[in-house]
Structures are given as C-alpha cells and as structure tokens.
Amino acid sequence: MRNGRLSQFAPELLKSRRGLLTKENKEVESEVAQIVKRVRSGGDAALVELTARFDGVDISGKGLKVSDAEIKKAYTQVRDSERRALEFLRDRIARVEKRRLRALNYVHNDRLLRLVQTTRPLDSVGCYVPGGLAVYPSTLLMTVMPAKVAGVKRVAVFSPPRNEDIDPLTLVAADICAVDEVYRVGGAQAIAAMAYGTESIAPVEKIVGPASRFVTVAKMLVSRDVAIDLPAGPSEVLILADEDADPELVVLDILSQAEHSPDSVSMLISTSSALLGKVQSLLEFKLNELKRREIVEKSLQERGALLLADSLEEGVEFVNAYAPEHLELMVREPSRVADHISSAGIILLGRNTPVAATDYALGTNHVLPTSGYAHTYSGLSVLDYVRCISIVDARESAMSRVRPFVEALSKREGLPNHYAAVQGRLNNA
C-alpha cells in the first residue's frame, strides 16, 4: 500500500490512468482479438470450447441458453429476503430512471418554431453480468432496468457459469426484470457473441455492463462494429477526508471496495495525518478476521493508498486529474467541495452515503466509468438505451426572419442552394 504524501505519489498514480488499450495491455488486446476472431468463425461450438478453456465448465450438455425450467428452479434456491431485496432495488432504479427519462421528453415553443424532443428505445441490448470471484445480481438490475424503463424490445443477459449453472439469485433477478434471454457465457467470448451473433444467438445493437479487464478490452475492440456503453473495468473508490471524518467508516468503505477483486482501487486522501494513522491501525486490526481477506490484502497491497494532502484544494486538484469511479467526500462541507469536482463517476456526500448503499439499494447506477474514463464518460443510465429525436415545426413567419442569416452563412460556406431553398418558400408564399 502506498503511504506518504500525495505530492510524492501523485505522478505515479496519474501515469497509471492511461486507459485500457495502452502499451502495457497489448498482450491482453492481442489475446482478446483472437477470442473474438474464434467466435466469429466458430459460432456456438467456439463458445462451448472457450467456456471450457477459460471457466473450466462444460456447457455442451445444457446448452448456451438458460431454460425457463432452470429459472423456475432458481426460485427454490434463494431466500425470500434476497428476492425482496432485489425487488426493492429494481423499483428504486425504475423510479430514478423514469424521472430521468421524463426530463428528456419536452416541448419548446418560441417565435420561430415548435420543437418536440422525444425518445425512441433501441431495439436490442446485451447486458454483461460478471460472475468471477463473486456474483452480481445487483449488476443485472443496474444494466437491465434502465433498458426496460426505456422500452427496449429485446434484452439479453450474458453471465459466466459455475458448474454449468448461473447463480440462482442472478436468474431470479433476470426473471423479476422480465429479461428476454439469458445465456451461460462469459468473458471476451460473450462480448463477441453479442456483437456478431452465432447460430443460436442474435447480435444486439448495444453492449452494456462492467467486467474484468479482458471483457472491457473486448467491448472496446468490438465497438468498431457495435455500440457500447462505457469502459467499466475493475472497481475504484477514492475517499477525500478531513479531520472530522470517522476513521471507522473510512476503513469499512475501503475494505468493502477492496473485496471486489485484487484489481480494485481503494484510496484515502486526507488533510489529517492523525486520521491517516488511525485508519492504518484499524485496517491492520480488521484484516486479521476479515472475510475475503486474501483478495482484500492483495488489492490493498497492490492498489491501495493512504496519502496526506497539504490542503483540501490539493486533494480536489488530484481528484479531478485522477477521475475516480466512486468519490466519497467525508469532509466538513461536502456539498461545497462537490461544487469543485469536475471528473468522477459518482460523488457521494458525507457519512451516510457509502458506495455500498449505492451498489445495493438507493437506486443510483453502479455501472460507472473507471481507469480515468470519468473525464469523458458518464455512468450508465436510461440515456444509454434511447435515441433522442427532435420534431420541428417552423412558424409561417420563420422563413422571412431567418432568410438574411441563412443567406450570409450559406454563401460564405459556398452552399448557395441552401439559401435558395429558404428563399423559395418566400417566393411562393
């Protein structure tokens, strides 16, 4: 774990924010390209072969698609409390996304025109749900529910199998969200199947969902041919804290993030050396009896950081340069500090807004840009599943009002027939 002054480690940390298709990842890119090529040429048989190779699971008997009977059986393997939690989260996501969708549809009237902005859903999307070191039924809800709110006609879910099966709670999540198709395929091969199709899988218009570096690189490679949402790889949290922050809560949030995978980033930047010392001591103490300790220790050792900032302004400047996926502001006036943040996947204010709550219950989406892509990408939302279309009806008097402006610009651009098209309306009025 990096431990010292922010100024000491900032250059190294920012250097790592070079995206996913960098020189350091050329071997990953090359291997992923071969997987995509294999699926495009081999179809269903290639998916079975690659699933056996990378997941160690033979799905040739059960097939690629999960059956209705398997989904029905899944209900017998989950607790009622788990199902109710999924239903609560489903409804929270739907509520947030419906509000966002309403804001996209509006009517504007002025002297020149009546403008109606309306939305139309995509025809099909493929949702990737990870299933490696943990299971993520919550991610299924995050990727599927905005699509359902948008009105997408076909929603297909892809997730890696375990012992021929997909996690039962993930299947229940798919059912309560009315997913159209579920496939027991993961990894880069699933992305290839979504993009190009196979004998039994129809391609989709857009691919969404977070995953490992391999899957994220695969998404970026196929984006030449099919739309994707955003680069969402290994998860990240950056906590900006002052002397008022509760060290116990800071530690809990660091540990909860680090347990995702060894690639997860958990970072604390504070203006208080006393807080940093308490956090370090608590981390060492809690690690002794922690579940998923091996994963957490490796994550903290390789990608963790406890850094002292000379001022809150220095911390904010670093945050904007680093562009973290999750930013927690545990400072005296979090709203004021948030006003100065320009690059983050999501900003969480104060002691009562941990990443864990946004992951599982609040209704905000946890599919967010990582690896510095928060500089240019937003988190997943209903916006990713619709096209905005403007319907324009110009007033009868509009042509005479805009004629001189069209004339000036069209002639300067060397497109005189544009002006003629407007003038013709006036000639025939």
C-alpha positions in Angstrom: 0.0 0.0 0.0 1.3 3.4 -0.9 1.7 5.5 2.2 3.0 9.0 2.3 2.4 12.5 0.9 0.1 12.9 -2.0 2.7 15.0 -3.8 5.1 12.1 -3.7 2.8 9.5 -5.3 0.6 11.7 -7.5 2.8 11.5 -10.6 2.9 7.7 -10.4 -0.9 7.3 -9.8 -1.8 9.7 -12.6 0.6 7.9 -15.0 -1.4 4.8 -14.5 -4.6 6.5 -15.8 -3.8 5.9 -19.4 -6.9 3.9 -20.2 -7.1 0.2 -21.2 -5.8 0.0 -24.7 -2.3 1.1 -23.8 1.2 -0.4 -24.5 1.0 -2.2 -21.2 -2.1 -4.0 -22.3 -1.1 -5.0 -25.8 -0.8 -8.7 -24.9 -4.4 -8.6 -23.5 -5.6 -6.8 -26.6 -4.0 -9.4 -28.8 -5.4 -12.4 -26.9 -8.9 -10.8 -26.9 -8.7 -10.2 -30.6 -8.0 -13.9 -31.1 -11.0 -14.9 -29.0 -13.3 -12.5 -30.9 -12.0 -14.0 -34.2 -12.6 -17.5 -32.9 -16.2 -16.8 -32.0 -16.9 -15.1 -35.3 -15.6 -18.1 -37.3 -16.7 -20.9 -34.9 -20.1 -19.7 -33.6 -21.8 -21.8 -30.9 -19.1 -24.5 -30.9 -16.4 -21.9 -30.2 -18.4 -20.5 -27.2 -18.6 -24.0 -25.7 -14.9 -24.6 -26.3 -13.8 -21.2 -24.9 -16.1 -21.6 -21.8 -14.4 -24.9 -21.1 -11.0 -23.4 -21.5 -11.4 -20.2 -19.5 -14.2 -21.1 -17.0 -13.4 -24.8 -16.6 -17.1 -25.6 -17.3 -18.5 -28.0 -19.9 -21.8 -26.5 -21.1 -22.3 -28.8 -24.1 -25.0 -30.7 -22.2 -27.2 -27.9 -21.0 -26.5 -25.6 -24.0 -25.9 -21.9 -24.2 -29.3 -20.6 -23.3 -30.8 -20.9 -19.8 -34.2 -22.6 -19.9 -37.5 -21.5 -18.3 -37.3 -24.6 -16.1 -33.9 -23.6 -14.7 -35.2 -20.1 -13.9 -38.2 -21.6 -12.2 -36.0 -23.9 -10.2 -33.8 -20.9 -9.2 -36.6 -19.5 -7.1 -36.4 -22.5 -4.8 -32.7 -21.8 -4.2 -32.9 -18.2 -2.9 -34.3 -16.7 0.3 -37.4 -14.6 0.3 -35.3 -11.8 1.9 -33.0 -11.9 -1.1 -35.8 -11.8 -3.6 -37.4 -8.9 -1.7 -34.1 -7.0 -1.7 -33.9 -7.4 -5.5 -37.5 -6.2 -5.9 -36.7 -3.2 -3.7 -33.6 -2.3 -5.8 -35.5 -2.9 -9.1 -38.2 -0.5 -8.1 -35.7 2.1 -6.9 -33.8 2.0 -10.1 -37.0 2.2 -12.1 -38.1 5.3 -10.1 -34.9 7.2 -10.7 -34.7 6.3 -14.4 -38.3 7.2 -15.1 -37.7 10.6 -13.7 -34.6 11.0 -15.9 -36.5 9.8 -19.0 -39.3 12.3 -18.4 -36.7 15.1 -18.4 -35.6 14.1 -21.9 -39.1 14.5 -23.4 -40.2 18.1 -23.6 -41.9 20.7 -25.9 -40.2 24.1 -26.6 -42.1 27.0 -28.2 -40.8 30.3 -29.4 -41.4 32.9 -32.2 -39.6 30.7 -34.8 -40.7 27.1 -34.1 -42.4 24.4 -32.1 -39.8 21.8 -31.1 -40.7 18.5 -29.6 -37.9 16.4 -28.2 -38.9 12.8 -27.9 -37.1 9.5 -27.3 -37.2 6.2 -29.0 -35.7 3.0 -27.5 -33.1 0.8 -29.0 -34.3 -2.5 -30.5 -31.9 -4.8 -28.6 -29.2 -4.7 -25.9 -26.8 -7.2 -24.4 -26.1 -6.9 -20.7 -22.9 -8.4 -19.3 -23.2 -9.6 -15.7 -19.8 -10.6 -14.1 -19.5 -13.9 -12.2 -15.9 -14.5 -11.4 -14.8 -14.0 -7.8 -18.3 -13.0 -6.7 -21.8 -13.0 -8.1 -23.6 -9.8 -9.2 -27.4 -10.0 -9.4 -27.4 -6.3 -8.5 -25.4 -5.5 -11.6 -28.1 -7.3 -13.7 -30.7 -4.9 -12.3 -28.4 -2.0 -12.9 -28.0 -2.9 -16.6 -31.4 -4.3 -17.3 -33.9 -1.9 -15.6 -32.9 1.2 -17.4 -33.4 -0.7 -20.6 -36.8 -1.8 -19.5 -37.7 1.8 -18.5 -36.6 2.9 -21.9 -38.7 0.3 -23.6 -36.0 -1.7 -25.3 -37.7 -4.6 -27.1 -35.1 -7.3 -26.6 -32.8 -7.6 -23.5 -30.4 -10.4 -23.4 -28.2 -11.2 -20.4 -24.8 -13.0 -20.6 -23.0 -14.3 -17.5 -20.2 -16.9 -16.9 -21.4 -20.2 -15.5 -20.3 -22.0 -12.4 -20.6 -25.8 -12.6 -22.8 -25.5 -15.7 -25.2 -23.1 -13.9 -25.6 -19.4 -13.4 -26.0 -18.2 -9.8 -29.7 -18.8 -8.8 -30.1 -15.2 -7.5 -28.9 -13.8 -10.8 -31.5 -15.9 -12.6 -34.2 -14.7 -10.2 -33.1 -11.1 -10.8 -33.4 -11.7 -14.6 -36.9 -13.1 -14.2 -38.3 -10.3 -12.0 -36.9 -7.8 -14.5 -38.6 -9.7 -17.4 -35.3 -10.4 -19.3 -35.9 -11.9 -22.7 -32.9 -14.2 -22.9 -30.2 -15.5 -20.5 -27.0 -17.2 -21.8 -24.4 -19.1 -19.7 -21.5 -17.5 -21.5 -19.0 -15.0 -20.1 -15.6 -13.5 -20.8 -14.5 -11.9 -24.1 -16.3 -14.7 -25.9 -19.7 -13.4 -24.6 -18.9 -9.9 -25.9 -18.0 -11.4 -29.3 -21.3 -13.3 -29.4 -23.3 -10.2 -28.5 -21.5 -8.2 -31.2 -21.6 -10.6 -34.1 -24.0 -13.3 -33.2 -23.8 -17.1 -33.6 -26.1 -19.8 -34.9 -28.3 -19.6 -31.8 -27.6 -16.0 -30.6 -28.8 -13.0 -32.5 -26.5 -10.0 -32.3 -27.5 -6.9 -30.4 -27.4 -3.2 -31.2 -25.6 -2.2 -28.0 -23.5 -3.9 -25.3 -23.5 -2.7 -21.7 -22.1 -3.8 -18.4 -18.9 -3.8 -16.3 -16.4 -6.6 -16.0 -12.8 -7.6 -16.0 -10.0 -6.0 -18.0 -10.4 -8.8 -20.7 -14.1 -8.1 -21.1 -13.7 -4.4 -21.1 -10.9 -4.6 -23.7 -13.2 -6.9 -25.8 -16.0 -4.3 -25.6 -13.7 -1.6 -26.8 -12.4 -3.7 -29.7 -15.9 -4.6 -30.9 -17.1 -1.0 -30.6 -15.8 -0.6 -34.1 -18.9 -2.5 -35.2 -21.4 -2.2 -32.4 -22.2 0.4 -29.8 -21.0 0.1 -26.2 -21.8 2.0 -23.0 -18.6 2.9 -21.3 -15.3 1.4 -20.2 -16.2 0.0 -16.8 -13.4 -2.2 -15.5 -12.1 -3.1 -12.0 -13.9 -1.0 -9.3 -12.5 2.1 -7.6 -13.1 4.3 -4.6 -11.3 7.5 -3.7 -12.2 8.9 -0.3 -11.4 12.6 0.3 -11.5 13.3 4.1 -10.6 15.9 6.6 -10.0 15.7 10.4 -13.8 15.4 11.1 -14.1 12.1 9.2 -14.9 8.9 11.2 -11.9 6.6 10.8 -14.1 3.5 11.4 -16.4 4.4 8.5 -13.5 5.2 6.2 -12.0 1.8 6.9 -15.3 0.0 6.3 -15.6 1.7 2.9 -12.0 0.9 2.0 -12.5 -2.8 2.9 -15.8 -3.1 1.1 -14.3 -1.8 -2.1 -11.1 -3.9 -1.9 -13.1 -7.1 -1.6 -14.3 -6.9 -5.2 -11.1 -8.2 -6.7 -7.3 -7.8 -6.5 -7.5 -5.2 -9.2 -9.8 -2.9 -7.2 -8.5 0.5 -6.2 -9.1 1.8 -2.6 -7.6 5.2 -1.9 -7.8 7.7 1.0 -6.6 11.2 0.7 -6.7 13.3 3.8 -5.6 16.6 5.2 -5.2 15.0 8.6 -2.2 12.9 9.5 -4.0 11.8 12.6 -6.9 10.3 10.6 -4.4 8.5 8.3 -2.7 7.0 11.3 -6.0 5.8 12.8 -7.1 4.3 9.5 -3.9 2.4 9.0 -4.1 0.9 12.5 -7.7 0.0 12.1 -7.0 -1.6 8.7 -4.3 -3.8 10.2 -6.6 -4.8 13.1 -9.7 -5.6 10.9 -7.7 -7.6 8.4 -7.0 -10.3 11.0 -10.5 -11.6 11.0 -11.8 -10.3 7.7 -13.8 -12.4 5.2 -12.3 -12.5 1.7 -9.0 -11.5 3.4 -6.8 -12.8 0.7 -8.5 -10.7 -2.0 -8.6 -7.6 0.2 -4.9 -7.9 1.2 -3.8 -8.2 -2.4 -5.9 -5.3 -3.5 -4.7 -3.0 -0.8 -1.1 -4.1 -1.2 -1.1 -3.5 -5.0 -3.6 -0.7 -5.5 -4.3 0.8 -2.1 -3.1 4.2 -0.9 -3.2 6.4 2.3 -2.0 9.8 1.3 -1.5 13.1 3.1 -2.6 16.2 1.3 -1.2 19.6 2.2 -4.7 21.1 1.7 -8.2 20.3 0.6 -7.5 22.2 -2.6 -4.6 19.9 -3.4 -6.9 16.9 -2.8 -9.5 18.3 -5.1 -7.0 19.1 -7.8 -5.8 15.5 -7.7 -9.3 14.1 -7.7 -10.1 16.0 -10.9 -6.9 14.7 -12.6 -7.4 11.1 -11.4 -11.2 10.9 -12.2 -12.2 8.1 -9.9 -15.2 5.9 -10.4 -16.6 6.5 -6.9 -15.7 9.6 -4.9 -16.7 9.8 -1.3 -16.4 13.3 0.3 -16.1 12.8 4.1 -15.4 16.5 4.8 -17.0 19.2 6.9 -18.9 20.8 3.9 -19.2 18.0 1.3 -21.7 19.9 -0.9 -19.3 22.9 -1.2 -16.4 20.6 -2.1 -18.6 18.8 -4.6 -19.1 22.1 -6.5 -15.4 22.0 -7.4 -15.3 18.3 -8.6 -15.3 18.1 -12.4 -14.3 14.5 -13.0 -15.8 11.5 -11.1 -18.2 8.7 -12.0 -20.3 9.4 -8.9 -19.9 11.8 -6.0 -21.1 10.6 -2.6 -21.6 13.2 0.2 -21.0 12.7 3.9 -21.0 9.8 6.3 -24.4 8.4 5.2 -23.7 7.8 1.5 -21.3 4.9 1.3 -20.6 3.1 -2.0 -22.3 0.0 -0.6 -25.7 1.8 -0.3 -25.5 2.9 -3.9 -24.5 -0.6 -5.0 -27.5 -2.3 -3.5 -30.4 0.0 -2.5 -30.5 3.7 -3.3 -31.4 3.3 -7.0 -28.4 5.2 -8.5 -26.5 3.1 -11.0 -23.2 1.4 -10.0 -22.1 0.8 -13.6 -19.6 3.7 -13.8 -16.5 4.7 -15.8 -13.2 3.5 -14.4 -9.5 3.8 -15.3 -9.8 7.6 -15.7 -12.6 7.5 -18.2 -14.8 9.6 -15.9 -13.0 12.5 -17.7 -15.2 11.9 -20.7 -17.9 9.3 -19.8 -20.9 9.3 -17.6 -22.4 6.5 -15.6 -24.9 4.0 -17.1 -28.5 5.3 -17.3 -31.6 5.3 -19.4 -29.8 7.7 -21.7 -27.8 4.7 -22.9 -30.9 2.9 -24.2 -32.7 5.6 -26.1 -32.2 7.9 -29.1 -33.3 11.5 -28.8 -35.2 12.8 -31.8 -36.2 16.4 -32.4 -39.5 17.0 -34.2 -39.5 20.6 -35.6 -42.5 22.6 -36.9 -41.4 26.1 -38.0 -43.8 29.1 -37.8 -45.2 30.6 -41.0 -43.1 33.8 -40.3 -39.9 32.0 -39.6 -38.5 31.9 -43.2 -38.6 35.7 -43.6 -37.0 36.2 -40.2 -34.1 33.7 -40.8 -33.6 34.5 -44.5 -30.7 37.0 -44.1 -28.9 34.7 -41.7 -29.2 31.7 -44.0 -28.0 33.8 -46.9 -25.0 35.1 -45.1 -23.8 31.8 -43.8 -24.7 29.6 -46.8 -23.0 31.8 -49.3 -19.9 32.1 -47.0 -19.7 28.3 -46.9 -20.1 28.0 -50.6 -23.5 26.4 -50.5 -25.8 28.9 -52.2 -28.6 26.3 -52.9 -29.3 26.2 -49.1 -30.3 29.9 -49.4 -32.4 29.2 -52.5 -34.3 26.6 -50.5 -35.3 29.2 -48.0 -35.9 32.0 -50.5 -38.1 29.7 -52.5 -40.6 29.5 -49.6 -40.9 33.3 -49.6 -41.3 33.5 -53.3 -44.2 31.0 -53.1 -45.8 32.5 -50.0 
